[in-house]
Amino acid sequence: MHIKQITSWLVALTFIACSQLSYADEVSSIVRGGKLYDKWYAVIGAAKPDGTHPAWPASNTKKKGATTHRCKSCHGWDLMGKDGAYASGSYKTGIGGLTQLQGAANAKVIAALKDSTHGYAGKLSQQDLTDLANFLTRGQFDIDAVIDRKSRKAKNGDRSKGESIYKTVCANCHAESGTEPEGMPPLGALSNKNPWETIQKIMNGQPDSEMPAIRAFGLQVGVDILSYVQTLPKE
């Protein structure tokens, strides 16, 4: 049997399996995949990876250790890699983005995650790999349509609606001022400095906390929250 034939069968089987997911299961998988993309070892309760990832470019000496093992560190919160927010700054790697994977077969993503470059075979379970693949193939959205890249401000967000959601849901942990929990940068500062990270956290939650994910309520709700959070105190 030819390798190409085997691969085509795997792609077909993956498509069938994914198409049988209920909407609720699919959203749940995408959300978990978003957290894995953020910090996979926190999601699965694994120890922080030792050393710098072998694929981390030697040209970047500003980051090392466990942070270089996070998907977002190479490919960005906007999933655009060298063509997005990480075109410059401390996370500049020259590595490409992943936006082309939206609509791709999960088998293609899983194979890449398990290859010698990424090296996640044996570290992530099949469910982990599937969830991460679902995030990349089914969970992406046009981030430039909701965040202005130059000003870093949310586009077309309803601040009033965002305020009502924030004060009844988010403020329980972050306080109305957005300055909690202790040790975290104020949300007003974070959301204006890195709105791409903020929208991903709003949509998918925080890997090592009980932060709720807003994705099930739709992208517009997430943008409304981001629009309001950007008005909170920066200090």
N, C-alpha and C positions, 0 to 999 in steps of 0.2 A: 504494500500500500504506500503511495507517495505521501511525502510530508505535506504537500499542498492540499491533498485530499483530506488528510487528517485535520489540518488546520481549518479547512472550510466546514467540516463537520462540527468541530468545536465551536466555531463562530455561530453556526446555526443552532446548536444546542443551547448556547448561552443566550441567544436572542429569544428562543422559545421560553426558557426559564424566566427571563426578565419580563417578558410580555404577560406571563401568568401572575405576576405580582399584583395584588390589589393596590389601589391608589394609596391607601394608608400605609401599606408595607413599603411601597416604593419611596414615599416621602420620608418615612422613618429610616430607610436604608441610606438615602441621599444625605440626610442630616448627620447620621453617624459617619458617613464617608467624609463629610465636610470637617468633622472633628478629627478624623484620622489624618486628613490632609494637613490640618493645623498642627497636631502633636500626637502622632499615633501611639507613642509609648505611654502617654498619659491615659489614653482611652482604654488600652488593653491592660493597664496596670503593670507594665514592664519597667524594669530599671532603665534609667537614662543610658543611652548608648555610650560606650567608651570611645574616646578619641574622635577625631574628625573623620567624616564620611570619606571613603576613598575617592569618590567622584567629585568631591568639592574642589573647585579650581585653585591651584596654587597661587594664582594671581590675586586671590582675595585673602588677605592676611588679617582682616578685621573681625572675622567670625571663625570660631573653632568649636570643637566639642559637640555636645548633643544637639545644639541648634542647627548644625549642618546636616542633621539626619531628618529634619522636618521638610516635607514636600514644599511647603510655602516658602522656605528659605531659598530654594533654587528657582521656583516657578512663580513666586509672588502671590500676594493676596488677590490680585486682579487676574491671576493665572496667565499673565502675558509675558512673564520672564523678562528678558533683555529688552523687550519692546514696550514694557509698561513702567510701573513705578520703580522697579528695580533696575532701570537702565543706568541709574547712578546711585551713589550712596553706599552705605556699609554693606548692603546685600548685593552689590553689583557682582555678577558672576559670568555674564555673557551667555548664560544658558537660556534656551528658548522657552516659550510659553506652551500652554496646553489647550488653548481655546479650540484648536482644530479637532480635539477629541469629542467635542459635543456632537452626539449622534453616532459616534463610532461604536463598534462592537466591544463589549466588555472583555472578550477574550484577548483582544489586541492590547488593552490596558494591562490586564493581569499578566500577560506574557512579559511586558516591559518591566513591570514591578518586580518580577521574579528573575530578571536577567542579571548578568554579572555586574552591570553598571549600577543598578539600583540595589540589588542584593537583599530583597525582602522575602525571598523564599525561606521558609523555616522560622521567620520572625512574625509574619502575619498569617492568621488562619485563612481558610478559604472564604469564610464569611467576611473577615476583614477586607480581603482583596476584592470581594464582590461589592461591598459597601463603598469602598474607595473608588472602584470603577464606576459604580452608579452615580456617584457625585460628579465624576469627570465627564461621563457620557450623557447624563440626564439632568444634572443639577446646575449646569452653568447658565448664566444669564448675561446679557449685554451690559457690562458694568459701566461702560462709557455712556450708556443711555440714562443711567441713574446718578452718576457722579461726574461733575465737570472736572476734567483732568487738570486744568490750569488753576482754577480757584479752589478746587477740592471740596466744593460745596455740593450738597445733595440737589438733584434736579427734580422738579415737579413733585416735591414732597409737601404734604399737607401738615404744617406744623401743629395746627390745632388738634388734629386727629392723633398725631404723634405724641403730643403732650398728654392727652387723655389716656393713651395706652401706657406711656412711660410711667405716669404717676400712679396708675392702678396695678401695674405689673412689675416694671423694672425697678421702681423706687424702693420696693421691698428690700432689695439687696444693695442698690447703689445710692439710696437716699435721693430726695428730690433735687439735691444740688449736684448729684453725679460724682460725689467725692468719696464714695465708699465702694468696695471694702478697703480697709487700710492696706497700704502698700501698693495699691494700683493707681496709675495716673488718673487724674480727673477725666471723666468722660468728655467734658467740653474740650480739653486739650487733645486727648487721643483721637476723637472723632474729626477734629479739624486737621490734625497732623497726618493721620492715616485713616481716611474714610473707607478705604478698601478693606482694611482689616476690620473696621467697625461694622460694615454691612455684612461681612461674612460671619462675624460673631453674632450679630442680631439674627441672621437667618438660621444659623446652625448651632449656636450655643458655644459655651466654653468647655473644652475637653475635661478639665479637672474640677468641675463644679456642677451644681444643679441648675445652672442658668437655662431657662427655657429657650427653645428654638421657635422662631416666628415663621419659619418657612411654610408651614401648613396653612397659614393665613394669607399667603401670597406676598410677592415681592413688593407691591405697593405699600403694604403695611410696614414692611421693613424700611422702605425709603421714608415713609412718614416719621418713623421713630428716629432715623438718622437725622432728618431735617430738624427735628426738635432738639435732639441731643447736642447738635452743633451750636445751639444757643446757650448751653449751660456754661457755668464758670470754668475758666481754664486753669484756675489755681485754687 
